[in-house]
Each structure stands twice: as structure tokens, then as C-alpha cells.
Amino acid sequence: MELVKKYGRQAAAVFSGLGLLSIVLAFTLFSQPTTAVIWHAGNETMQTVRADSPFPANWLLNSGIPLYPGDRILYGGVEIPPDFKLSEDHFEGIVFQPAYPIHLVLEGTEQTIYSAAATLGEALAENGIILFEGDEITPSPDTALSGKVDAAVKRGQDVNIQAGQENFSIQTAAGSVLEALAEAGLSLQELDYSIPGEDSPIPDNREIRVVRVREEVLLEDEAIPFTEERIADPDLAIGEQLLLQSGQNGQRTVRVRIRYENGEEISRTTETEWISRQPVSQKVAYGTTVVLQSGTGECPGEYWLEQQVRITSYRDTGNKTASGVWPYYGVIAVSPEWYSILKGSSICVPGYGIGTVLDVCPGCSGEPWIDVFIPTEDYVPWSKNLVVYFLPPVPDGFAGSLP
């Protein structure tokens, strides 16, 4: 007890001093600045900084990194605001994602936005710029943000496309017809074409027509009519004929290119042609010897030629005949070719009587045809096929057959 009494006061002082020292040491140790790790997502580097503040934004300032609009701080993989306060036992580290400027031209209007997103598309979305189907963005929305980016967005518009029999509409920001067709999954094949042309800009009416074109080549055969060769034969009487050789049609082969547009034929073009079979002329012998025959019935007199012809009738026209006389009953008109041979000749026409060739019938060319005159007051229209009789004398210009 004496010892305690003797040294008690000193011991109390010592212990009191030790307690105070412990408190000071504990405070000093607790207030000693800790460290934290900052991972720089922009350049993939890492640095250790003093973490003497529960606010990660202050750590960045300590490392010389000020925060700008769009910068991100991630803690534990989750984005936190700059004023987020961490507890003292969670000073492990943060991820810093710097924002990059994006110079954006949107439908002709320029603006600059900042984003720490991984891609351009994400950056636009977080700034409220939504991309729709048919929009055109340059560069690609998948472009990684690792620095300043110059971007442009062109909004798509409706374009109506008629392709053959199909009609549909697409949303596109294409600048040319060809680009719009490509976005629609359409292509111009071989002879196909578009309206407007594929190199043209999108028209103001936003309408594009695709015309599907195909062509085919056909070989077509055409008949070549045979000609008739007439041969004078003095052993035959006038009006008699003898077939010496039968005629045969030839054949012409034509190569034709047919063009179809949207399934409809629009043109046929002859590319070439050739004679695949020559025609064979028909040879006919005709008589040149005058042999007078005796007629019967309405034409009882002699005749030198009988021939079946087409007979029509005509009436007053107010003009004289080709021979210069006024028409009267008994005037006969024939083709110009016959008139040059038969002018002034007499023809017996059953049911009409004997008439004289004094007029020309221009429409009678090309076939055996005579036109008999009947005065207007007695006019009856005729259209008959009859055998008529050519009366002597034989005209000087007759060579054995009428043209």
C-alpha cells in the first residue's frame, strides 16, 4: 500500500499520458489519407490517387481531371453523379469515361452534343435523337466514340415505287433513284429501266416507276406469190389458154425481235430476212390466132373473144366520156389499160345489148371489169358476173390477151 501510495500519482499521470497518446495516434492513423484507383476508359490507363474525400469527383480533381458535360463516373459498373458520397470502406476505385464532342448536322441544322457513350448511336439516343427506319446516318451508328466525331443525319421520307404490276412504299433518305431501289431490294436487270433514270435524283413527287423489259426473237415465214408468165402460141385461137407450168409460192423467212414492257408487247422489229424457198412462176400459153365464133341467144353474131367479166353500171356524171362524146345508152367504160387497146370496139353484153368502148373506168383496173352506162331516168344498179362477147374486127393493138 505504501508503494501504491508512493507512486500512485505518478502512475496515474503516466497512464493518463498513454491514453491521450493512443487517442492522438488513433486519430492520426484514421485521418491518414487513403488511395483509390481511377481507370481511364478513354485511353485504357489506370492511375492511383489520394482518396481524402468521400466524393469521387474530388479524386478526379486531385488527379488533374476536371469534369465536363457528358463525362461519366462509374462505380461498381454503375454510373454515379459527381456529388455521390462513398462510405469510407468503399474507396476501391472508379471508372472515368470522358465525353467526346459530336458535331452533328441534322436535316441541315448544326449542333454540338457531348457524350461518353460507347457508340455514336447510343450517344444520339441519350441526347433524344431517335433514328427511324429509312434514316441515313454518317458515319455508322456503330462507330465507337474515341474522339471528336463529325456526324450527319438525314431523315427518310416516303417514296412510292411501282415495279411491274407491284406497288409499294418505303421510307428512305436516298438521294438517287438507284439508291432508293437498292434499299427496296430492287435491281434493274438487263433491259429494265426506271422513270426517272437510275442516276437521277428522287423526283419531287416521290414516285418511281420500274419498267420490266424482255425481248424474244421469232422466225416468221411469209409467202412470196408466184408470178404468171404468158407465152403467145399461134397454134391456139384467141381466148384459148394452155397451162404449161403450175406456179408455186416461194417463202421468205423473217427474224423479228419482239419487245415486251411489263408483260405487254410494245414493238416488233424486223432484224433480217432471207428467201428460204424461191417461187416458181406459172407459165400459160395463150392463143394469138383469130378464129371467129358464132354466138347464140342474146348475142347471135360472130365474136372473136368471149370472157367472163364483172359488170357494173353507172349514170350521168355531168361530164363527157373519155372519147369526148356525151354518154348515152350503149357506152361502155373499161380500165385505162383495156381502153388503150379496145377504144371503139364493140362488146355484146347479155341483158344490156351491144355497146361500144368509149369511156374509162379508173376503178376497173386489176381485174376483168366493164362498166355499162344507163341514163339517170332509167338507171338500175348492176353488179354481175357474166360472159361477154367481143365483136369483130379485132383491134390493131390486141396481141392475144388483155392485161
GUNUDREN-454024 format. One record per residue (C-alpha): residue number from 0; residue in one letter; x, y, z. Coordinates in Angstrom, 3 decimals. Example, Ala and Ser with C-alpha at 12.3 -4.5 7.8 and 13.67 -1.06 7.14 Angstrom:
# GUNUDREN-454024
> seq | type | east | north | up
> 0 | A | 12.300 | -4.500 | 7.800 .
> 1 | S | 13.670 | -1.060 | 7.140 .
END
This chain:
# GUNUDREN-454024
> seq | type | east | north | up
> 0 | M | 0.000 | 0.000 | 0.000 .
> 1 | E | 2.832 | 2.305 | 0.769 .
> 2 | L | 4.187 | 1.666 | -2.672 .
> 3 | V | 0.898 | 2.451 | -4.277 .
> 4 | K | 0.552 | 5.499 | -2.252 .
> 5 | K | 4.073 | 6.495 | -3.010 .
> 6 | Y | 3.916 | 6.010 | -6.810 .
> 7 | G | 0.176 | 6.104 | -7.493 .
> 8 | R | 0.057 | 9.699 | -8.549 .
> 9 | Q | 2.934 | 9.213 | -10.986 .
> 10 | A | 1.322 | 6.069 | -12.474 .
> 11 | A | -1.925 | 7.841 | -12.972 .
> 12 | A | -0.118 | 10.588 | -14.787 .
> 13 | V | 1.683 | 8.057 | -16.972 .
> 14 | F | -1.456 | 6.151 | -17.844 .
> 15 | S | -3.240 | 9.354 | -18.459 .
> 16 | G | -0.478 | 10.372 | -20.872 .
> 17 | L | -0.569 | 6.979 | -22.591 .
> 18 | G | -4.324 | 7.244 | -23.115 .
> 19 | L | -4.014 | 10.647 | -24.685 .
> 20 | L | -1.200 | 9.373 | -26.929 .
> 21 | S | -3.371 | 6.463 | -28.011 .
> 22 | I | -6.194 | 8.803 | -28.932 .
> 23 | V | -3.846 | 11.059 | -30.901 .
> 24 | L | -2.287 | 8.069 | -32.669 .
> 25 | A | -5.700 | 6.624 | -33.474 .
> 26 | F | -6.958 | 9.962 | -34.832 .
> 27 | T | -3.774 | 10.444 | -36.789 .
> 28 | L | -3.982 | 6.951 | -38.262 .
> 29 | F | -7.687 | 7.266 | -39.113 .
> 30 | S | -7.286 | 10.649 | -40.728 .
> 31 | Q | -4.309 | 9.415 | -42.797 .
> 32 | P | -5.297 | 9.865 | -46.493 .
> 33 | T | -6.129 | 6.586 | -48.323 .
> 34 | T | -5.672 | 5.855 | -52.047 .
> 35 | A | -8.056 | 4.885 | -54.812 .
> 36 | V | -7.720 | 3.721 | -58.396 .
> 37 | I | -9.080 | 5.697 | -61.379 .
> 38 | W | -9.479 | 3.687 | -64.571 .
> 39 | H | -9.477 | 5.932 | -67.639 .
> 40 | A | -11.861 | 4.335 | -70.122 .
> 41 | G | -10.853 | 6.851 | -72.782 .
> 42 | N | -7.236 | 5.795 | -73.083 .
> 43 | E | -7.358 | 2.470 | -71.227 .
> 44 | T | -4.948 | 3.632 | -68.471 .
> 45 | M | -5.081 | 3.452 | -64.722 .
> 46 | Q | -3.714 | 5.734 | -62.009 .
> 47 | T | -3.696 | 5.785 | -58.217 .
> 48 | V | -4.837 | 8.963 | -56.460 .
> 49 | R | -5.364 | 10.217 | -52.925 .
> 50 | A | -8.869 | 9.457 | -51.735 .
> 51 | D | -9.092 | 12.031 | -48.934 .
> 52 | S | -12.697 | 12.808 | -49.796 .
> 53 | P | -15.809 | 10.630 | -49.970 .
> 54 | F | -16.694 | 12.335 | -53.276 .
> 55 | P | -15.112 | 10.659 | -56.343 .
> 56 | A | -15.357 | 13.932 | -58.267 .
> 57 | N | -12.728 | 15.314 | -55.868 .
> 58 | W | -10.447 | 12.347 | -56.657 .
> 59 | L | -10.566 | 13.324 | -60.297 .
> 60 | L | -9.708 | 16.927 | -59.437 .
> 61 | N | -6.774 | 15.678 | -57.361 .
> 62 | S | -5.523 | 13.858 | -60.459 .
> 63 | G | -5.984 | 16.941 | -62.657 .
> 64 | I | -9.181 | 15.777 | -64.381 .
> 65 | P | -11.981 | 18.353 | -64.331 .
> 66 | L | -15.478 | 17.152 | -65.181 .
> 67 | Y | -17.230 | 18.406 | -68.319 .
> 68 | P | -20.814 | 17.933 | -69.525 .
> 69 | G | -21.388 | 14.355 | -70.607 .
> 70 | D | -18.472 | 12.857 | -68.626 .
> 71 | R | -19.340 | 9.699 | -66.704 .
> 72 | I | -18.196 | 8.262 | -63.377 .
> 73 | L | -18.811 | 4.553 | -62.870 .
> 74 | Y | -18.573 | 2.884 | -59.505 .
> 75 | G | -19.046 | -0.846 | -59.397 .
> 76 | G | -20.176 | -0.724 | -63.025 .
> 77 | V | -22.995 | 1.736 | -62.230 .
> 78 | E | -22.963 | 5.400 | -63.243 .
> 79 | I | -22.977 | 7.737 | -60.252 .
> 80 | P | -23.445 | 11.537 | -60.133 .
> 81 | P | -20.455 | 13.749 | -59.311 .
> 82 | D | -21.880 | 14.553 | -55.836 .
> 83 | F | -22.344 | 10.905 | -54.905 .
> 84 | K | -20.782 | 10.222 | -51.466 .
> 85 | L | -18.992 | 6.930 | -50.799 .
> 86 | S | -18.579 | 5.318 | -47.403 .
> 87 | E | -15.027 | 5.069 | -46.013 .
> 88 | D | -14.794 | 1.329 | -46.547 .
> 89 | H | -15.631 | 1.511 | -50.285 .
> 90 | F | -12.763 | 3.556 | -51.631 .
> 91 | E | -11.632 | 0.830 | -54.029 .
> 92 | G | -11.755 | 2.722 | -57.324 .
> 93 | I | -13.843 | 4.284 | -60.073 .
> 94 | V | -14.023 | 4.288 | -63.865 .
> 95 | F | -13.855 | 7.623 | -65.642 .
> 96 | Q | -15.444 | 7.837 | -69.096 .
> 97 | P | -14.708 | 11.169 | -70.792 .
> 98 | A | -17.343 | 12.676 | -73.063 .
> 99 | Y | -16.403 | 13.485 | -76.654 .
> 100 | P | -17.878 | 16.251 | -78.784 .
> 101 | I | -20.113 | 15.245 | -81.675 .
> 102 | H | -20.589 | 17.847 | -84.358 .
> 103 | L | -23.986 | 16.904 | -85.756 .
> 104 | V | -25.785 | 18.104 | -88.877 .
> 105 | L | -29.442 | 17.138 | -88.526 .
> 106 | E | -31.586 | 17.963 | -91.564 .
> 107 | G | -29.360 | 20.946 | -92.368 .
> 108 | T | -29.189 | 22.249 | -88.776 .
> 109 | E | -25.820 | 22.100 | -86.992 .
> 110 | Q | -25.340 | 21.402 | -83.300 .
> 111 | T | -22.717 | 20.017 | -80.961 .
> 112 | I | -23.504 | 17.399 | -78.313 .
> 113 | Y | -21.268 | 15.650 | -75.816 .
> 114 | S | -21.438 | 12.038 | -74.810 .
> 115 | A | -19.434 | 9.340 | -73.071 .
> 116 | A | -21.467 | 6.613 | -74.718 .
> 117 | A | -19.664 | 3.731 | -76.356 .
> 118 | T | -21.063 | 4.317 | -79.837 .
> 119 | L | -22.433 | 7.153 | -81.924 .
> 120 | G | -25.902 | 5.588 | -81.987 .
> 121 | E | -26.033 | 5.396 | -78.186 .
> 122 | A | -24.847 | 8.991 | -77.931 .
> 123 | L | -27.622 | 10.204 | -80.205 .
> 124 | A | -30.229 | 8.218 | -78.289 .
> 125 | E | -29.194 | 9.600 | -74.925 .
> 126 | N | -29.498 | 13.092 | -76.384 .
> 127 | G | -33.048 | 12.394 | -77.537 .
> 128 | I | -32.193 | 11.945 | -81.229 .
> 129 | I | -34.032 | 8.809 | -82.303 .
> 130 | L | -33.138 | 7.085 | -85.560 .
> 131 | F | -36.022 | 5.684 | -87.591 .
> 132 | E | -36.154 | 3.160 | -90.393 .
> 133 | G | -35.089 | 4.844 | -93.599 .
> 134 | D | -32.944 | 7.487 | -91.890 .
> 135 | E | -29.413 | 7.881 | -93.209 .
> 136 | I | -26.587 | 8.483 | -90.730 .
> 137 | T | -22.938 | 9.102 | -91.474 .
> 138 | P | -20.787 | 7.571 | -90.084 .
> 139 | S | -22.411 | 4.313 | -88.984 .
> 140 | P | -24.315 | 4.294 | -85.661 .
> 141 | D | -21.904 | 1.546 | -84.542 .
> 142 | T | -18.948 | 3.925 | -84.757 .
> 143 | A | -17.032 | 3.834 | -81.453 .
> 144 | L | -16.591 | 7.172 | -79.663 .
> 145 | S | -12.865 | 7.684 | -79.024 .
> 146 | G | -12.563 | 11.315 | -80.017 .
> 147 | K | -14.354 | 14.101 | -81.790 .
> 148 | V | -16.877 | 12.876 | -84.376 .
> 149 | D | -18.447 | 14.706 | -87.310 .
> 150 | A | -21.864 | 13.156 | -87.997 .
> 151 | A | -24.840 | 13.847 | -90.248 .
> 152 | V | -28.411 | 12.531 | -90.051 .
> 153 | K | -30.803 | 12.755 | -92.963 .
> 154 | R | -34.404 | 11.832 | -92.215 .
> 155 | G | -36.084 | 9.324 | -94.506 .
> 156 | Q | -39.225 | 10.189 | -96.491 .
> 157 | D | -41.913 | 8.122 | -98.212 .
> 158 | V | -41.113 | 7.004 | -101.749 .
> 159 | N | -43.712 | 5.150 | -103.815 .
> 160 | I | -42.360 | 2.555 | -106.218 .
> 161 | Q | -44.271 | 0.822 | -108.996 .
> 162 | A | -42.321 | -2.197 | -110.219 .
> 163 | G | -44.165 | -4.009 | -112.977 .
> 164 | Q | -47.560 | -4.880 | -111.525 .
> 165 | E | -46.479 | -4.294 | -107.897 .
> 166 | N | -46.840 | -1.080 | -105.899 .
> 167 | F | -45.282 | -0.387 | -102.511 .
> 168 | S | -43.889 | 2.411 | -100.387 .
> 169 | I | -40.597 | 2.698 | -98.494 .
> 170 | Q | -39.051 | 5.181 | -96.082 .
> 171 | T | -35.679 | 6.297 | -97.392 .
> 172 | A | -33.191 | 9.137 | -97.249 .
> 173 | A | -31.640 | 8.046 | -100.531 .
> 174 | G | -30.519 | 10.820 | -102.831 .
> 175 | S | -30.833 | 8.955 | -106.138 .
> 176 | V | -33.304 | 6.596 | -107.775 .
> 177 | L | -30.691 | 3.824 | -107.852 .
> 178 | E | -30.079 | 4.116 | -104.100 .
> 179 | A | -33.816 | 4.041 | -103.361 .
> 180 | L | -34.274 | 0.923 | -105.489 .
> 181 | A | -31.361 | -0.764 | -103.732 .
> 182 | E | -32.901 | -0.026 | -100.324 .
> 183 | A | -36.174 | -1.505 | -101.571 .
> 184 | G | -34.374 | -4.676 | -102.666 .
> 185 | L | -34.998 | -3.964 | -106.352 .
> 186 | S | -32.493 | -4.082 | -109.172 .
> 187 | L | -32.656 | -3.266 | -112.852 .
> 188 | Q | -31.960 | -6.390 | -114.876 .
> 189 | E | -30.583 | -6.308 | -118.418 .
> 190 | L | -33.063 | -4.166 | -120.393 .
> 191 | D | -35.085 | -2.890 | -117.415 .
> 192 | Y | -35.218 | 0.850 | -116.878 .
> 193 | S | -36.670 | 3.274 | -114.379 .
> 194 | I | -38.615 | 6.518 | -114.651 .
> 195 | P | -36.835 | 8.784 | -113.763 .
> 196 | G | -33.499 | 7.202 | -114.778 .
> 197 | E | -31.487 | 5.352 | -112.158 .
> 198 | D | -28.860 | 8.131 | -111.952 .
> 199 | S | -31.499 | 10.821 | -111.415 .
> 200 | P | -32.320 | 12.347 | -108.013 .
> 201 | I | -35.520 | 11.365 | -106.240 .
> 202 | P | -38.288 | 13.335 | -108.011 .
> 203 | D | -40.348 | 15.919 | -106.182 .
> 204 | N | -43.475 | 13.767 | -106.387 .
> 205 | R | -41.572 | 10.857 | -104.727 .
> 206 | E | -42.806 | 8.478 | -107.449 .
> 207 | I | -40.552 | 5.920 | -109.170 .
> 208 | R | -41.580 | 3.505 | -111.931 .
> 209 | V | -39.608 | 0.380 | -112.739 .
> 210 | V | -40.320 | -0.988 | -116.209 .
> 211 | R | -39.551 | -4.684 | -116.622 .
> 212 | V | -38.358 | -5.337 | -120.144 .
> 213 | R | -37.803 | -8.565 | -122.020 .
> 214 | E | -37.272 | -9.386 | -125.657 .
> 215 | E | -37.705 | -12.516 | -127.705 .
> 216 | V | -36.687 | -13.379 | -131.249 .
> 217 | L | -39.047 | -15.262 | -133.555 .
> 218 | L | -38.666 | -16.661 | -137.057 .
> 219 | E | -41.745 | -15.970 | -139.154 .
> 220 | D | -42.460 | -17.296 | -142.637 .
> 221 | E | -44.147 | -15.198 | -145.319 .
> 222 | A | -45.416 | -16.431 | -148.677 .
> 223 | I | -43.945 | -14.969 | -151.871 .
> 224 | P | -46.700 | -15.110 | -154.519 .
> 225 | F | -45.663 | -16.677 | -157.775 .
> 226 | T | -45.890 | -14.674 | -160.972 .
> 227 | E | -47.578 | -15.691 | -164.200 .
> 228 | E | -45.656 | -15.795 | -167.423 .
> 229 | R | -47.853 | -15.662 | -170.517 .
> 230 | I | -46.490 | -17.107 | -173.741 .
> 231 | A | -48.056 | -16.387 | -177.143 .
> 232 | D | -48.965 | -19.549 | -179.078 .
> 233 | P | -50.131 | -19.193 | -182.709 .
> 234 | D | -51.448 | -22.724 | -182.614 .
> 235 | L | -54.154 | -21.630 | -180.193 .
> 236 | A | -57.140 | -19.492 | -181.048 .
> 237 | I | -57.625 | -16.171 | -179.348 .
> 238 | G | -59.272 | -16.797 | -175.972 .
> 239 | E | -57.758 | -20.270 | -175.628 .
> 240 | Q | -55.155 | -20.927 | -172.936 .
> 241 | L | -52.916 | -23.840 | -172.076 .
> 242 | L | -51.235 | -24.310 | -168.677 .
> 243 | L | -47.592 | -25.132 | -169.330 .
> 244 | Q | -46.263 | -24.997 | -165.748 .
> 245 | S | -48.034 | -24.674 | -162.403 .
> 246 | G | -46.896 | -21.863 | -160.224 .
> 247 | Q | -45.682 | -22.350 | -156.640 .
> 248 | N | -45.413 | -19.706 | -153.946 .
> 249 | G | -41.997 | -19.076 | -152.528 .
> 250 | Q | -41.202 | -18.479 | -148.863 .
> 251 | R | -39.487 | -15.596 | -147.112 .
> 252 | T | -38.192 | -16.155 | -143.558 .
> 253 | V | -38.083 | -13.094 | -141.322 .
> 254 | R | -36.310 | -12.772 | -137.986 .
> 255 | V | -38.383 | -10.500 | -135.754 .
> 256 | R | -37.413 | -9.075 | -132.369 .
> 257 | I | -40.412 | -8.532 | -130.076 .
> 258 | R | -40.138 | -6.197 | -127.091 .
> 259 | Y | -42.350 | -6.520 | -124.034 .
> 260 | E | -42.642 | -3.960 | -121.243 .
> 261 | N | -44.357 | -5.075 | -118.059 .
> 262 | G | -45.702 | -8.070 | -119.947 .
> 263 | E | -47.239 | -6.096 | -122.842 .
> 264 | E | -45.929 | -6.181 | -126.401 .
> 265 | I | -44.887 | -2.703 | -127.488 .
> 266 | S | -42.902 | -3.243 | -130.668 .
> 267 | R | -41.862 | -5.669 | -133.390 .
> 268 | T | -38.691 | -5.032 | -135.355 .
> 269 | T | -37.565 | -6.968 | -138.422 .
> 270 | E | -33.854 | -7.622 | -137.942 .
> 271 | T | -33.145 | -9.572 | -141.118 .
> 272 | E | -34.893 | -11.646 | -143.748 .
> 273 | W | -33.979 | -14.119 | -146.430 .
> 274 | I | -35.684 | -16.186 | -149.119 .
> 275 | S | -35.847 | -19.732 | -147.851 .
> 276 | R | -37.676 | -21.005 | -150.957 .
> 277 | Q | -37.739 | -19.400 | -154.374 .
> 278 | P | -41.162 | -19.029 | -156.066 .
> 279 | V | -41.874 | -20.942 | -159.273 .
> 280 | S | -43.595 | -18.899 | -161.949 .
> 281 | Q | -46.707 | -20.188 | -163.640 .
> 282 | K | -46.435 | -20.461 | -167.438 .
> 283 | V | -49.552 | -20.122 | -169.561 .
> 284 | A | -49.735 | -20.277 | -173.350 .
> 285 | Y | -52.412 | -18.096 | -174.917 .
> 286 | G | -53.785 | -18.146 | -178.458 .
> 287 | T | -52.984 | -15.452 | -180.983 .
> 288 | T | -54.861 | -16.812 | -183.956 .
> 289 | V | -58.125 | -15.111 | -184.762 .
> 290 | V | -60.908 | -17.638 | -185.107 .
> 291 | L | -64.390 | -16.194 | -185.354 .
> 292 | Q | -67.050 | -17.999 | -183.380 .
> 293 | S | -70.826 | -17.921 | -183.815 .
> 294 | G | -72.786 | -16.623 | -180.893 .
> 295 | T | -76.193 | -17.680 | -179.604 .
> 296 | G | -79.075 | -16.268 | -177.580 .
> 297 | E | -78.817 | -12.517 | -176.957 .
> 298 | C | -75.507 | -12.356 | -178.839 .
> 299 | P | -76.097 | -14.369 | -182.023 .
> 300 | G | -73.458 | -12.714 | -184.219 .
> 301 | E | -69.827 | -13.675 | -184.657 .
> 302 | Y | -67.286 | -12.866 | -181.987 .
> 303 | W | -63.521 | -13.240 | -181.718 .
> 304 | L | -63.254 | -13.456 | -177.891 .
> 305 | E | -65.537 | -14.465 | -175.065 .
> 306 | Q | -64.588 | -13.688 | -171.463 .
> 307 | Q | -66.214 | -13.681 | -168.080 .
> 308 | V | -66.113 | -10.230 | -166.536 .
> 309 | R | -67.546 | -8.267 | -163.645 .
> 310 | I | -70.240 | -5.882 | -164.833 .
> 311 | T | -71.407 | -2.740 | -163.013 .
> 312 | S | -73.477 | 0.220 | -164.170 .
> 313 | Y | -73.082 | 3.995 | -163.974 .
> 314 | R | -75.240 | 7.025 | -164.824 .
> 315 | D | -74.862 | 10.674 | -165.778 .
> 316 | T | -71.981 | 12.474 | -164.086 .
> 317 | G | -72.360 | 15.796 | -165.911 .
> 318 | N | -69.133 | 15.154 | -167.812 .
> 319 | K | -68.328 | 13.885 | -171.262 .
> 320 | T | -66.792 | 10.455 | -171.794 .
> 321 | A | -63.064 | 9.896 | -172.280 .
> 322 | S | -63.704 | 9.813 | -176.051 .
> 323 | G | -65.239 | 13.286 | -175.937 .
> 324 | V | -68.891 | 12.390 | -176.559 .
> 325 | W | -71.695 | 12.770 | -174.091 .
> 326 | P | -72.639 | 9.416 | -172.536 .
> 327 | Y | -75.647 | 7.566 | -173.915 .
> 328 | Y | -77.174 | 4.114 | -173.552 .
> 329 | G | -74.647 | 1.727 | -175.141 .
> 330 | V | -71.468 | 3.444 | -173.859 .
> 331 | I | -69.101 | 1.044 | -172.099 .
> 332 | A | -66.291 | 2.120 | -169.759 .
> 333 | V | -63.233 | -0.100 | -169.153 .
> 334 | S | -59.931 | 0.190 | -167.299 .
> 335 | P | -57.295 | 2.554 | -168.721 .
> 336 | E | -55.229 | -0.498 | -169.732 .
> 337 | W | -58.117 | -2.021 | -171.714 .
> 338 | Y | -59.195 | 1.360 | -173.118 .
> 339 | S | -55.824 | 1.809 | -174.830 .
> 340 | I | -56.492 | -1.441 | -176.777 .
> 341 | L | -60.297 | -1.627 | -177.087 .
> 342 | K | -61.276 | 2.024 | -177.741 .
> 343 | G | -64.067 | 1.939 | -180.323 .
> 344 | S | -64.529 | -1.858 | -180.100 .
> 345 | S | -67.978 | -3.406 | -179.698 .
> 346 | I | -68.940 | -5.795 | -176.902 .
> 347 | C | -72.175 | -7.774 | -176.627 .
> 348 | V | -73.373 | -7.802 | -173.032 .
> 349 | P | -76.251 | -10.206 | -172.254 .
> 350 | G | -79.118 | -8.271 | -170.710 .
> 351 | Y | -77.774 | -4.941 | -171.950 .
> 352 | G | -77.099 | -5.354 | -175.645 .
> 353 | I | -74.262 | -4.270 | -177.847 .
> 354 | G | -72.169 | -1.417 | -176.524 .
> 355 | T | -69.081 | 0.477 | -177.635 .
> 356 | V | -65.938 | 1.142 | -175.552 .
> 357 | L | -65.900 | 4.964 | -175.331 .
> 358 | D | -65.132 | 5.723 | -171.650 .
> 359 | V | -62.610 | 4.979 | -168.939 .
> 360 | C | -63.353 | 3.337 | -165.557 .
> 361 | P | -60.285 | 4.023 | -163.352 .
> 362 | G | -61.610 | 1.711 | -160.639 .
> 363 | C | -61.838 | -1.223 | -163.043 .
> 364 | S | -58.081 | -1.810 | -163.123 .
> 365 | G | -56.656 | -5.050 | -161.847 .
> 366 | E | -59.436 | -7.426 | -162.909 .
> 367 | P | -61.721 | -8.136 | -165.906 .
> 368 | W | -64.369 | -5.449 | -165.330 .
> 369 | I | -66.623 | -3.325 | -167.508 .
> 370 | D | -68.999 | -0.505 | -166.530 .
> 371 | V | -72.125 | -0.009 | -168.712 .
> 372 | F | -73.888 | 3.371 | -168.936 .
> 373 | I | -77.626 | 3.621 | -168.142 .
> 374 | P | -79.266 | 7.058 | -168.320 .
> 375 | T | -80.359 | 8.516 | -164.999 .
> 376 | E | -84.109 | 8.299 | -165.753 .
> 377 | D | -83.796 | 4.547 | -166.451 .
> 378 | Y | -80.942 | 3.805 | -164.090 .
> 379 | V | -80.742 | 0.369 | -162.455 .
> 380 | P | -77.644 | -0.525 | -160.429 .
> 381 | W | -75.786 | -3.577 | -161.752 .
> 382 | S | -73.273 | -5.832 | -160.115 .
> 383 | K | -72.999 | -9.084 | -162.050 .
> 384 | N | -70.514 | -11.636 | -163.282 .
> 385 | L | -71.293 | -12.600 | -166.887 .
> 386 | V | -69.636 | -13.896 | -170.046 .
> 387 | V | -69.433 | -11.132 | -172.660 .
> 388 | Y | -68.540 | -11.348 | -176.339 .
> 389 | F | -66.030 | -9.156 | -178.157 .
> 390 | L | -67.240 | -8.470 | -181.710 .
> 391 | P | -65.065 | -8.114 | -184.823 .
> 392 | P | -62.981 | -6.515 | -186.069 .
> 393 | V | -60.058 | -7.408 | -183.805 .
> 394 | P | -58.421 | -4.124 | -182.643 .
> 395 | D | -54.957 | -3.417 | -184.021 .
> 396 | G | -53.403 | -3.147 | -180.537 .
> 397 | F | -54.557 | -6.587 | -179.426 .
> 398 | A | -51.625 | -9.035 | -179.039 .
> 399 | G | -53.512 | -12.104 | -177.970 .
> 400 | S | -54.529 | -11.234 | -174.378 .
> 401 | L | -55.926 | -8.350 | -172.379 .
> 402 | P | -53.877 | -7.018 | -169.457 .
END
